[in-house]
Each structure stands twice: as structure tokens, then as C-alpha cells.
Amino acid sequence: MTATPAGPTPTPTPDLAVLLRDGGISLIETAYNRMLDEYITPQEPAALLVSAWSGIAQEAANAGVAMPPQPSFAGDRAAAFAAFRSAWTPFANAQPDPTKLRYGAIRGMTQSVRDCHTFFLSPVASDTLLDTRGGKGSVGIGVELAGTPPLVIEVITGSPAAAAGVLVGDRITSIDGSDASALGPGGALERINGDEGTPVRIGVRRPGAAPLPELTITRQRVVPPTVEWHTVGANLGYVRIRNFTDGGIVGDLRKAIAAFEAQGATGWIIDLRGNPGGRLDPEAISLFVESGVIVRDRNRAGELHEEQATGDALAARRPTTLLTNDRTGSVAEVFAAALQEYDAADVIGQTTNGCVGYTDIREFGDGSSMAVTTHVNLGPVTGALLNGVGVVPDLPVGRTQDDIANARDPQLDAAIAHLGG
């Protein structure tokens, strides 16, 4: 989930030259202080700086740059960072461009806590995430990826990838000549996304087909619908929620359900598979839960925060199932937990990602940004920790990569059968 600003506080435009002085030491210090002051679990200064140094060393090794010895980060937080600064500044100033080294330092600190809601974003990744959560889509070729090497699990209709002939089930083998197998889906998407109008070259392997020529595809902004719906089975309403955008999805959900009612649908299927979350939307949950606590979270101090249902539930209710998989995350998990714990829906599919927290994303001023977990979510009825656990389906049903490649969907089939469709 993304923090909502308390109010419009004017912020002066940062002086980039000042921010990047001494290799951007002020940006590294900002990240260091945020991890110490805001992360849900208190951290040790020395451990964070060791992780930062390791991140720098990894980037240096990739670039063939010799690293100075790691300093001792003894003492309190100020003394520890002073030792880091003394070692970093001459090293960074000797580099033609220390940008990736700085990114390595910040990324090293965020990765050290092994928390899916705490991460560093390069400028391209930052723009992609913020645009997606704002409902603006992203600049790329219009594919969704999963697995390693990256498997194409969706091609957006009308996208550059669709025009180039990319198909669901294709494997992305290379991106601009670099092997994609070590990148994972997130790293591959970061490479594929970029500036509108620029080309990207991708290698594609298709099961059962002869080797395909490398494709050169021009990036453009792709804005898939956040909510889309149609009927399935004998007479069931199916609605897919891709993500929870800043503007909320409750209006589109109401439209979908009104359409189902007009068609006499006997049940509803809500597909949250691959939904990474976004902006918390209590109004959407309240469509299905009439009263009670629908969101519960805990902060660093152990204090609980709760939100009640709005009281604006749907007048008509039908038997409902939710489809989830291991890529259902964050706010989508909060939505699923509420409907499951209030018996408003049966969950079918796979256990969700278990990435259920409140992340505060802030930009550094150089185009990059950093997310820090400040709260974790609990079940609204049970009070059980969701972060690191996820929502366990009432009816477990898997879907393999072979199923995806061959257009089979046993999870949707199970939901249709469960609703008698």
C-alpha cells in the first residue's frame, strides 16, 4: 500500500548538483536515516552500512572497478555514517559516473531486510510504478511476465508487443542483447520499459516452434483497463481487477456488477491474480462487507489502526469467488482477506504473495525513489499477521506455466464449477 500525504506541503525544487555532490552522499544518507527511523523493525546502523558497502561492491564488480577496503562502522549512527562518508567520498569522486554505485548502496540497504515492501527504484522503475498506480499504465511493449526465464503470461490488446506478434507462452530470452534468464520478471520489465518512442530488442523462444528472429519493438504508453468484465460459464459475472489505482476502483466495480445484474448473473468471480496492489480502497471492500473492521494494521511502535466498513454495501449479493495466485499482493491481499474472513467470498487458487504492508514511497530528487515499510497488515477479523503469510485459499488450485502457455485455466474452471456454472 502507498502512504497518503497528510496535506499539500510545498517542496522547493531540489538542486541536482547539490544532491549529487560527492557521489550523491546526501541521497545515501537520506536512505540510511529512513531505514533507521521509519522501517517497521528497528535496524542496527552498522549492519545497514555493511549491506550498503556490499551493494556498492557488487556494482563495482559488475563494472570492473576496484573497491577500497570496507571501513569499520563502529559507534553510534552518526559515527558509523561518518566512517562510511570518509571511505565513500574519495572513491565516488574518482569515478566517471558513480550513479550505479550509489544505487547499489541504497539497494543494498533495502534488500538487507528482505521485505517486499521495502525497495529501491531506479528512475525508469520509479516512473513505471507511480504511473501504474496512477492509472496511467506504463511505457513499454505491453506484456506481463512471470518466472525465469521470463514467461509472457499476458499480451495487452493493441500494444506494441501484440502488433509485433508476441504471444502468451513465449519466453523472453534476451533484451537488447543481454541474457534475460538471470533478470527475473521484475528485472526484465525494467529493461523492457523505458522512454516512449525508443526501440528495444527482444529475443523470443516459442515452445514447439523454430527459433524466431530477434524483434525490435518501439516502446509506447500502454494503458490496460484497471477493471474489465464479461460473463463466463452458463451465467456468471467475471470481473478482473488489475491493480488498485489512486483514483479508486469502486465506481468500475459497481458498473461491472450492475451489468451482471442486468444479465441475470447467478454468481460473481473476482479475479485478483497478478494484482500487485496499489492504493488502499476501503470503499471497494465495503461493497461486500456491510459492517465491522475491514482493515487492520500495526505500526513500528506496536500501535493498531483500524478502518470500518463505510456502510455502503451492494443491495444485491450473489455467491462470489475470488481468484488468487502467488502474484496477488499488498492491497489485493487486504481485499481478499476481508472478503474471506467475513464469509463474503470463497477464495480459489494459490496462497497470495504475503507482501501485506504499508509502504511509503518517496523520490530522492534524481528520478529514483525508495519505498519503506512502515506498517504491516493483520486479518480484519482474526487479527492474524498477513505479512509474510498471505491469504490461504479455501480451495487450493494450481496453474502451471504449461497451463498458461497452452491457454488452460484450471483456477477459473474451478471457480465456475464451484458456483455451479
N, C-alpha and C positions, 0 to 999 in steps of 0.2 A: 504494500500500500504506500501511497505517497502523501507526505505531510501537506496539510493545507496551510498556507501562510496566514498569520494572525491578522494581518491588515496591510494596506498599501504603504510600505515604508520606502521612500525614495532612496536609491542607492547610487552614489556617484559612479560614473563610468571608470573602470579601473585603467590605470596607466600600464599597458602591457610591458613596456620597457622596464618599469619598476618591478612588476610581478616576476619577470624572467631574469632579473639580476642574480648573479652568482648561481646560474643554473636553475633558477626558479626555487631557491631555498625557501622563500616565503610560502610557496604553494605546498611544499613538503611539510613545512611546519604547521600550516593550516590543517592538513590531513592528519598529522600526528596529534594535534590538540583535539580534533574532533573525535578521534578514536579513544583518546583518554577521557574526554569529558562527556561524550554522548552515547557511546556504544552500550548496548543493553547490559553487558557484563564487564565490570571494571578490568582494565588491562594494565600490564606492567610496562613502564616506559622502555626499559632495556630490551624486553622481548620484541616490542614493536619495531625498535630501531634495528635489531638484528635481522628481522624479517625485511625491513626496508633495504638494508645493505645486501641481503641475499637477492632481492628483486633487481637491484642495480647490477649485481654480479652476473645474473642471468642475461640481462640485456647486453652487458659488456661482452660476455662470451659470444653471444649471437653476432655482435658487430666486430669481433676480433680485437677488442680493446683491453689492454692490461689494466687490472684493478689494483689500487693501493691496498695495503693490509686493512682489515676491519679494525676500527678503534675499539677501545673498551668503553662501554656505555654505562659506567658506574655513576652512583649518586642519584639525586632526585631528578624529576623530569626535566628541569632546566639545565642541570649539569650534563645529563645524558644527551640532550639535544645539542648543547654546546660542543660536545665531542664529535657528534655527527657533523655539525656545521664545519668544524675545523678540518675534517677529512674530506667532506664533500666539495667545499668551495674551490680549492685549487684544482681538484680532479675535474670538476664540471667545467671550470673556466679554461681548461686545456683542451676541451673537446670542440670540434667544429659546430656540433649541434647536440646538446645534452638532452634534447626533448625525450627521447625514448628511455634514457637512463632515469630521468625524473619520473616518467610514467612507471618505470619498473619499481622505483622506491615506493610510490603510493600504492601501486597494485600489490606489492609485497606485503604491506601492512594490512590491506583489506583482506587479502587471501589468507592471512595467517589465522584469522578467527573462523575460517571455514563456515561462513554464514552466507546463504544465498541472497540475503537482503543487504549485504554489505559488500560493495564492489566499486571498482574504478572504471570509468568510461572514457575512452578516447573521444576526441571531438566528433568523429563520424558516428560512433556508437551512442554518444550522448544525444546528438540530434535525432537519431533514429528512435531512441526510446521516448524522448519527450514528444516528438511528432506523433508517434503511435498512440501514446496516452492522451494526446490532444485530439485524437480522431482524424489526424491529417495523413495517416498512412506512413509510408517511408519511401525514400528514394533508392531504388534498386531495380531488380528484374521481376519481382512478383512471385517469389516461391517461399514455401515453408519447408524447413529441413529438420531432420531428426537423425540420430545415430551417427556412427563412424564407420567408413567414410560417409559423408553427409548424404542422406537419402531424401529425395524430393517427395514430400508427403502431400503437398498441395501446390497447384499452379493456379494463380489468380486469373480469372477470366479477363481477357483484354489486356493482360500485362505483356511487357516485352518478352518474358520467358515463354508465354503462350504463343506469341507470334513467331518466336524462333523455333518452336516445335518441341520444347522441353515437356516431358510427360511425368506424371506421378509414377514413382517406381524407379526413375533414373537415379544413378549415383553421380554426385559431383566429384570428379577425380582430381581436378586442378583448377586453380583460379589465378589468372594472369601468370601462368607458367609455374606456380608453386603447388606442391603436393597438398591436396586438401585433406588427406587421410588423418593428419595429425592435428587438424584445426578443431574438429568437432563442429556441431551445427552452429553454435554461437560465433565461433571464430570465423567460420565460413561466411556467415551472413554479414559479419562486419567487413570482410574483404569484398563481398559482392555489392554491398551498399556503398554509396558514395555521392558524388556530385551529379546533379541532373544534367543529362546531355553528354556525359563521359562514357567511354566504352569499357567493358570488362570482358575478358576472355575466359570461358569456362570449358573444361573438358568433361564429357559426359559418357558414362558407361550404362548401357541399357541391357537388362537381362535377356539372354537369348538372341541378341542382335549382333551384327558385325560391328567392329569398332566405328564410332561416329567421329566425324571431323570436329575439331575444336570450334566452338561457337563464339562469335563476337557479338555481344548484345549491348545496346545503348541503354543506360540507366534512365529511368523516368520515375516521377512520383506515382506510386500505386496506392490507391485508397480503397481497400476492400470494405464492404459493408460491415459495420460493427455487429449488427444483429440482422440475421436473414432467416426466413421461414418459408415452409411449404408443408404439404401433407405427405404422409408416408403410410405404408401398410393399408389396411382397409379404410380406416377413417381416423387417423391420429395426426395431431399437430406436432410438427418438428420445428424447433427454433434453435439456431446456433448463435451463441454469444462468443465472439472472437476475443474481446477484451472489455474491460470496464473503463470507459473513457472519462475524461474530465467533465464532460457535459452530462454524464449520467445516461443510463440505458432504459430507465423506467418507461419513458414515452414509447420507445420502439417495442418494448415487451408488451405494453398494453395494446398496441396496434396488432402485434402478432396474435395475441390471444383473442382479440376481437374478431380477427379474420378466422381463427379456428372455430369460434362460437358460431359465426355466420354460416360456416360449412358443416356444422353439426358434429364437430370432432368429439370423440368419446374419451380421449386421453391426450396428454401432452408429454412430449420428450424435449428436455432442455439439454443441449449438447455443450458441455464446458471443456471438451477435450482440446488440449493445446492452448487453453486460455491462460495467459501468464499473469492476469490480474489487472492492476491499474489503480483507479480511484475508487475508494470505498463508496458503495451506493446503498445506504440503508433503505431508501425508498424502493429499490428493486426487491430486496429481501422482504420488505413489508407487504408486497403484493401477495405473498404466500403465507406469511405468519401474521396472524391477527393482533396478537399482543405478547408482551414479555420482552426480555432482554434478547436482542438479536446479534449484538456484537459485544464481546468482552475482551479486553486486552490488559496487559500488565507492563509497567514501565521499569526502568532501571532501579528505582527505589522500592519496587515491590507494590506500588500503588495500583489499584484496579480502576479501569474506566469502563463504563457500560453505556450502551445505547439501546433505547427501547424502540419497539415497532412503532411506526407512525400512526397506526390505526386506519390506514387507507388500503385495506386488503381488497382483493378482487371479489366481486359479488358472486361470480360463478367459480366453482372449483371442480376440477376433473382429476382423476388419477394421474399422477405425474411421476416421471422418472428423470433422473439426472445421469448423463453420461460423463464419466471422468477417466483420465489416464494419468500417467506419471508426469505429464507436462501441464496438468491443471495446477495452477499455483496462486498463492497470495490471496487477493480479494475473491477470486473464483473459489478458493477453498473455504473462505469465510461464508460465502453464499451457500456452498454445498453443505457445510457443517450446520448452518442454521436450519435449512430445509430438512436435513436428515434428522437432527435432534428434536425438531418439533413434529416429526412424522408427516411433514408436508410433501415429501417425495422419497422414493426409493432410489438409492444410488447404485448404478450398474457400471461395471468396467474395472478399472485398476485403482489402487491406492494413489491418492493425489501426491503432489511433489513434496509436501511437508515444508514448504517455504512460506510460512504464515506469520508475517510480522509487519511492522510499520516502519517504512524506510523513508528517511529524509534525504532527498537528493538536492545537492547544491552545486552550482557551477563554480569553477575556480577563477574564471576570467580569461583563460586562454583557449576556451572552447571545450575543454574536458570537464568532467564532473565526478562527483563521488557520492555514493549512497551509504548511509549508516543506519543500522537497525537500532531504533530507539524504544520500541515496544514489541512484545510478542503476543500472539492471539491465543485465547482459550475457547473451548467449546461454550456456546452461549447458555446451554442448559446444564451440561455436565461439569463445566469448569476445567475439563481436561486440557492439557497442553496440546496444541495443534502443531506448533513449530517443531520441525524435526520428526513429526509423526505422520501428519496428513489425515485425510478423511478416508476411512476404510470402507469400501463398497459393501452394500447389503448383499449384492450378487456379484461375486468376482468373475469377470470375463476378460480374457486377454485378447490382444490384437497384435499379430506379429508383423514384422517388416515384409514378410512374404505375402501376408494378407493385403497389406497396403499396395504392394506392387501389382497384385492381381485383382484389385478393386473388390476385395472381400471385406465385410464389416460385421464380424460376429457380435460386436458390442451393440450396434444398432439393431441387429437381428434379435438379440436377446431382449432389448427394451421393447421392441414391437411385440414379441411373444409374451412378455410379462404383462403388457397392457391388453392382451387378447386381440391384437391387431393382425 
